[in-house]
Amino acid sequence: MRNFRTYAAGAAVLLVALTGCGSGGGGGKSAAAPQGPAGGAPQNSASPQAPASSAAPQADAAAWEKWKLKPLPEAPAAPADKPIKLTAKGPVPVFSEVPTKDKVVFVTIDDGAEKDPRFVEMLTDLKVPISMFLTKDIIKNDYGYFKPLQALGNHIQNHTVDHPQMSKISAARQKSEVCDDQAALTQQYGKAPLLFRPPFGDGAKTESLNTAVQECGPRGVVLWRESMQIHDMQYQSSDKKLKPGDIILAHFRGPSELKGETMTQMFGELLSRIQEQGFAVARLEDYIQAPAG
């Protein structure tokens, strides 16, 4: 995979992520963070990015019709007892799904390369919650694009500075990739990211990366069970079906990477695949308990 330091040289480098930032996004069942030696992680500050105790607002039928989509089922209220509980110190958990019986999935969108204003309009209309894992060097030319999406209640999370394969770089640079993105996103969006996703899912379960994440502030590492392509999803399960609690990966992409399709067309296809299987989309962070304090 090519290092994203070359992103400014041209959009072609973004094609590496069309297969879901690589094929290593899966993982075992979600679990609360394991206990371990104190690891001194900075705690989140500033006001919350989104409410955490109720279901996401629902769009009306006219909004779905505007985008030529069938409505998704209504998501249930967020559970009071969060199935994933994060700790303030020690090793951070790695998860690709949320243990829940709710018929919900969680949509995550990575990097921030495409900044289509129509996508902001689409999410404003449809009120579908997403989690954004943003890469500093890809978004720094337009931090403002993501603020209306954040204002809708969508959380912003950490996805490194320039999108390297984490297992291929030194421990010191791993820490820099996580910490520098954490600092930039906290400054720009007023909230320290709680979660981290390594590019391509690479190195997610290594001790060196876990240590870097602990030292920089995020308290969980998020992978995925499905990844959205242009028209369809890639599944890690052999039956090619969504399961309650699955985390889905998509990317901020435009026509040059989507064979002429727009970001809104791709996202509409994603919602159609979810709707066909009878799932609602819930907010990932509503199923996660952040450390106290």
C-alpha positions as CSV (number, residue, x, y, z in Angstrom):
1,M,0.0,0.0,0.0
2,R,1.2,3.4,-0.8
3,N,1.9,5.9,2.0
4,F,-0.5,8.8,2.0
5,R,2.3,11.4,2.2
6,T,1.9,11.3,-1.6
7,Y,-1.8,12.3,-1.4
8,A,-1.2,15.8,-2.6
9,A,0.5,14.4,-5.8
10,G,-2.8,13.1,-7.1
11,A,-6.1,11.5,-6.4
12,A,-5.0,8.1,-7.9
13,V,-3.3,7.1,-4.6
14,L,-6.7,7.1,-3.0
15,L,-7.7,4.0,-4.9
16,V,-5.8,1.8,-2.4
17,A,-8.7,2.4,0.0
18,L,-11.5,1.3,-2.2
19,T,-11.2,-2.3,-0.9
20,G,-11.9,-1.1,2.7
21,C,-8.4,0.2,3.6
22,G,-7.2,-3.4,3.0
23,S,-8.6,-6.8,3.9
24,G,-7.6,-6.9,7.6
25,G,-10.6,-5.2,9.1
26,G,-12.1,-8.1,10.9
27,G,-11.6,-9.2,14.4
28,G,-13.0,-11.2,17.3
29,K,-16.1,-10.4,19.3
30,S,-16.2,-7.0,21.0
31,A,-15.2,-6.8,24.6
32,A,-14.7,-4.3,27.3
33,A,-11.1,-2.9,27.6
34,P,-8.8,-5.4,29.3
35,Q,-7.2,-4.3,32.5
36,G,-3.5,-3.6,32.5
37,P,-0.8,-1.4,33.9
38,A,-1.4,2.3,34.0
39,G,-0.8,3.8,30.6
40,G,-1.5,7.4,31.2
41,A,-4.0,8.4,28.4
42,P,-5.2,12.0,28.2
43,Q,-8.9,12.3,28.7
44,N,-11.4,13.8,26.4
45,S,-12.4,17.4,27.1
46,A,-14.9,20.0,25.9
47,S,-18.6,19.5,25.3
48,P,-20.0,16.2,24.0
49,Q,-20.2,15.8,20.2
50,A,-23.6,14.1,20.3
51,P,-26.3,13.0,22.7
52,A,-25.8,9.5,24.0
53,S,-29.1,8.5,25.5
54,S,-31.7,8.4,22.8
55,A,-32.3,7.2,19.3
56,A,-31.1,9.3,16.4
57,P,-33.7,11.7,14.9
58,Q,-35.7,10.1,12.1
59,A,-36.1,11.5,8.6
60,D,-39.6,11.8,7.1
61,A,-40.8,10.0,4.0
62,A,-40.3,13.0,1.8
63,A,-36.7,13.1,2.6
64,W,-36.1,9.5,1.6
65,E,-38.1,10.1,-1.6
66,K,-36.0,13.1,-2.5
67,W,-32.9,10.8,-2.6
68,K,-34.9,8.0,-4.3
69,L,-34.4,5.7,-1.4
70,K,-36.6,3.5,0.8
71,P,-36.7,4.5,4.5
72,L,-34.6,2.5,6.9
73,P,-36.2,1.0,10.0
74,E,-36.2,3.3,13.0
75,A,-33.3,2.7,15.3
76,P,-34.1,1.8,18.9
77,A,-33.2,4.1,21.8
78,A,-29.5,3.8,22.7
79,P,-29.0,1.3,25.6
80,A,-28.6,2.8,29.0
81,D,-26.1,-0.1,29.8
82,K,-23.5,0.4,27.1
83,P,-22.3,-3.0,25.7
84,I,-18.7,-1.6,25.2
85,K,-17.2,0.0,28.3
86,L,-13.8,1.7,27.9
87,T,-11.4,2.3,30.7
88,A,-9.2,5.3,31.4
89,K,-5.9,3.4,31.6
90,G,-4.3,0.3,30.4
91,P,-4.4,-1.6,27.0
92,V,-7.2,-0.5,24.7
93,P,-9.7,-3.1,23.2
94,V,-9.8,-3.8,19.5
95,F,-13.3,-4.5,18.1
96,S,-15.0,-4.8,14.7
97,E,-18.6,-5.3,16.0
98,V,-20.7,-4.3,19.0
99,P,-22.3,-7.1,21.2
100,T,-26.0,-6.3,20.9
101,K,-29.3,-8.0,20.0
102,D,-30.6,-4.7,18.5
103,K,-31.0,-5.1,14.7
104,V,-28.7,-2.2,14.1
105,V,-25.4,-1.7,12.2
106,F,-23.0,1.2,12.5
107,V,-21.6,3.2,9.6
108,T,-18.1,4.6,9.7
109,I,-16.5,6.7,7.0
110,D,-12.8,7.1,6.7
111,D,-10.1,9.6,5.7
112,G,-12.0,12.7,4.4
113,A,-10.7,12.8,0.8
114,E,-14.0,13.8,-0.9
115,K,-15.7,16.9,0.4
116,D,-19.0,16.8,-1.5
117,P,-21.5,19.5,-0.3
118,R,-24.3,17.3,-1.5
119,F,-23.3,14.7,1.0
120,V,-23.8,17.2,3.8
121,E,-27.2,17.9,2.4
122,M,-28.0,14.2,2.2
123,L,-27.1,13.5,5.8
124,T,-29.0,16.7,6.9
125,D,-32.1,15.3,5.2
126,L,-31.8,11.6,6.1
127,K,-30.4,12.0,9.6
128,V,-28.4,8.8,9.3
129,P,-25.7,8.7,12.0
130,I,-22.1,8.1,11.0
131,S,-18.7,8.1,12.7
132,M,-15.9,9.9,10.8
133,F,-12.3,8.6,11.1
134,L,-10.3,11.5,9.7
135,T,-6.7,11.8,8.4
136,K,-5.0,15.2,9.1
137,D,-3.1,15.5,5.9
138,I,-6.1,14.7,3.8
139,I,-8.5,17.1,5.5
140,K,-6.2,20.0,6.5
141,N,-7.1,22.0,3.3
142,D,-10.7,22.1,4.4
143,Y,-11.3,21.3,8.1
144,G,-14.6,23.3,7.9
145,Y,-16.3,20.8,5.6
146,F,-16.7,18.3,8.4
147,K,-18.1,20.8,10.9
148,P,-21.7,20.7,9.6
149,L,-21.5,16.9,9.7
150,Q,-20.3,17.1,13.3
151,A,-23.1,19.6,14.1
152,L,-25.6,16.9,13.1
153,G,-24.3,14.7,16.0
154,N,-21.7,12.8,14.2
155,H,-18.5,12.1,16.0
156,I,-15.0,12.7,14.7
157,Q,-12.4,10.0,15.4
158,N,-8.6,9.5,14.8
159,H,-7.2,7.9,11.5
160,T,-3.5,9.1,11.7
161,V,-1.8,12.0,10.1
162,D,-0.9,10.7,6.7
163,H,-2.3,7.2,6.4
164,P,0.7,4.8,6.6
165,Q,0.8,1.1,7.1
166,M,1.4,1.2,10.9
167,S,3.2,-2.1,11.1
168,K,5.8,-0.8,8.6
169,I,6.9,2.2,10.6
170,S,8.8,2.7,13.9
171,A,7.2,2.8,17.3
172,A,8.2,6.5,17.5
173,R,6.5,7.3,14.2
174,Q,3.4,5.3,15.2
175,K,3.1,7.5,18.2
176,S,3.5,10.6,16.1
177,E,0.9,9.5,13.6
178,V,-1.7,9.0,16.4
179,C,-0.8,11.9,18.7
180,D,-0.4,14.5,16.0
181,D,-3.8,13.6,14.4
182,Q,-5.3,13.6,17.9
183,A,-4.0,17.1,18.6
184,A,-5.2,18.5,15.3
185,L,-8.7,17.0,15.5
186,T,-9.1,18.1,19.1
187,Q,-8.1,21.7,18.2
188,Q,-10.3,21.9,15.1
189,Y,-13.4,20.2,16.4
190,G,-13.3,20.9,20.2
191,K,-13.4,17.3,21.3
192,A,-10.6,14.7,21.7
193,P,-11.3,11.6,19.6
194,L,-12.3,8.6,21.8
195,L,-11.6,6.0,19.1
196,F,-8.8,5.2,16.6
197,R,-8.7,3.2,13.4
198,P,-5.4,2.2,11.8
199,P,-5.2,2.6,8.0
200,F,-5.9,-0.7,6.3
201,G,-6.6,-2.2,9.7
202,D,-2.8,-2.8,9.7
203,G,-1.1,-3.4,13.0
204,A,-4.3,-3.1,15.0
205,K,-3.4,-6.0,17.4
206,T,0.2,-5.2,17.9
207,E,1.6,-4.2,21.2
208,S,3.5,-1.2,19.8
209,L,0.4,0.3,18.2
210,N,-1.7,-0.3,21.3
211,T,0.9,1.5,23.4
212,A,0.9,4.4,20.9
213,V,-2.9,4.7,21.1
214,Q,-2.8,4.6,24.9
215,E,-0.2,7.3,25.1
216,C,-2.1,9.6,22.6
217,G,-5.6,9.5,24.1
218,P,-8.0,7.3,22.2
219,R,-9.4,4.4,24.3
220,G,-10.5,1.9,21.6
221,V,-9.3,0.6,18.2
222,V,-12.1,0.2,15.7
223,L,-12.0,-2.2,12.8
224,W,-15.0,-3.4,10.7
225,R,-17.0,-6.4,9.5
226,E,-18.1,-5.1,6.1
227,S,-16.7,-2.6,3.6
228,M,-18.7,-0.6,1.1
229,Q,-17.5,-0.5,-2.5
230,I,-19.2,1.4,-5.3
231,H,-22.5,-0.6,-5.5
232,D,-22.0,-3.4,-3.1
233,M,-20.5,-4.5,0.2
234,Q,-17.6,-6.9,0.9
235,Y,-18.5,-9.2,3.7
236,Q,-16.1,-11.1,6.0
237,S,-18.8,-13.6,7.0
238,S,-19.2,-16.5,4.6
239,D,-23.0,-16.1,4.4
240,K,-22.6,-12.5,3.2
241,K,-25.2,-11.1,5.6
242,L,-25.2,-8.3,8.1
243,K,-25.3,-9.2,11.7
244,P,-26.6,-7.1,14.7
245,G,-23.8,-4.8,15.8
246,D,-21.7,-5.0,12.7
247,I,-19.5,-2.1,11.9
248,I,-19.4,-1.1,8.3
249,L,-16.5,0.8,6.6
250,A,-16.9,3.3,3.8
251,H,-14.8,6.2,2.5
252,F,-15.2,9.8,1.6
253,R,-14.9,9.3,-2.2
254,G,-15.9,11.0,-5.4
255,P,-16.3,10.2,-9.2
256,S,-12.6,9.8,-9.9
257,E,-12.4,6.9,-7.5
258,L,-16.0,5.6,-7.9
259,K,-16.0,5.1,-11.7
260,G,-18.1,8.2,-12.2
261,E,-20.4,7.8,-9.2
262,T,-20.8,10.5,-6.6
263,M,-20.4,10.2,-2.9
264,T,-24.1,10.5,-2.5
265,Q,-24.8,7.8,-5.0
266,M,-22.4,5.4,-3.3
267,F,-23.8,6.2,0.2
268,G,-27.3,5.7,-1.2
269,E,-26.3,2.2,-2.4
270,L,-24.9,1.5,1.0
271,L,-28.2,2.5,2.7
272,S,-30.1,0.3,0.2
273,R,-28.0,-2.7,1.1
274,I,-28.7,-2.1,4.8
275,Q,-32.5,-1.5,4.1
276,E,-32.8,-4.7,2.1
277,Q,-31.7,-6.7,5.1
278,G,-34.0,-4.9,7.5
279,F,-31.4,-3.2,9.6
280,A,-31.4,0.3,11.2
281,V,-28.3,2.5,11.5
282,A,-27.4,3.5,15.0
283,R,-24.7,5.8,16.3
284,L,-21.7,3.8,17.2
285,E,-20.7,6.1,20.1
286,D,-24.2,5.6,21.7
287,Y,-23.2,2.0,22.3
288,I,-19.9,2.8,23.9
289,Q,-19.3,4.0,27.5
290,A,-16.4,6.4,27.6
291,P,-14.1,6.4,30.7
292,A,-15.4,8.5,33.6
293,G,-13.9,11.8,34.2
